[in-house]
Amino acid sequence: MRVRVDGVDPSRRLIEFARRNAASARVSGRARLEVGDAAGLRWLEGTRDRAISTGTPHILRDPVRVLRESHRVLKPGGDVWIYNQARVSSQIDVQKWKGSFASGEWRLYGLFLIFAKVDPGRGYSRGQAVSMIEAVGFPDPRIRQRKGEIEARMTKRA
Ligand SMILES: C[S@@+](CC[C@H](N)C(=O)[O-])C[C@H]1O[C@@H](n2cnc3c(N)ncnc32)[C@H](O)[C@@H]1O
């Protein structure tokens, strides 16, 4: 199956990074990657087969708006796949990570610690996640944890 992908991220650097990855995987012709906001997509209602999100729910300011937008652009019977680390800190060996820093990166790490205090990210219980998903109109959220990762899937009514 030849899949076509539209991808958005508000960060221009992330989009450039994704475009380089698409080019090295030789799929640039099938991946339209642009600066954008998942809470306000420019695509028409009922035009997409699937919405996929990786590593993002914990930093979204308004996850319900993003879910609502995904629901809007999906075709009836289309689905959403969401993947997020269960706990970011469980994914890495902190000592090994710090040992890999180049000298200039220690300053960035300092900024990261300040940023993490100001905006520590958001976690949701299973019940909170199910309520948000059902409020948007997806009737059947399936949420499961596999190793350090949470997977959530839901389908728009046909
Ligand atoms: C941890 S990164 C994950 C990046 C990429 N999805 C991946 O899996 O490699 C989280 C990303 O979410 C993006 N993000 C934050 N708010 C967003 C929004 N409203 N819509 C789309 N992306 C958003 C950030 O710019 C950041 O690049």
The ligand as an ORCA input file, in Angstrom:
! r2SCAN-3c Opt
* xyz 0 1
  C       8.923     15.120     22.154
  S       8.645     15.935     20.609
  C       8.146     14.594     19.562
  C       8.435     14.915     18.110
  C       7.986     13.846     17.103
  N       6.524     13.710     17.090
  C       8.645     12.514     17.384
  O       7.959     11.566     17.784
  O       9.864     12.420     17.202
  C       7.108     16.780     20.905
  C       6.747     17.679     19.727
  O       5.409     18.151     19.885
  C       5.368     19.380     19.203
  N       4.112     20.086     19.545
  C       3.831     20.837     20.636
  N       2.597     21.366     20.551
  C       2.077     20.939     19.366
  C       0.851     21.176     18.696
  N      -0.099     21.961     19.228
  N       0.664     20.613     17.486
  C       1.611     19.817     16.927
  N       2.809     19.554     17.527
  C       3.033     20.112     18.730
  C       6.646     20.071     19.665
  O       7.021     21.150     18.828
  C       7.630     18.904     19.603
  O       8.315     18.843     18.381
*
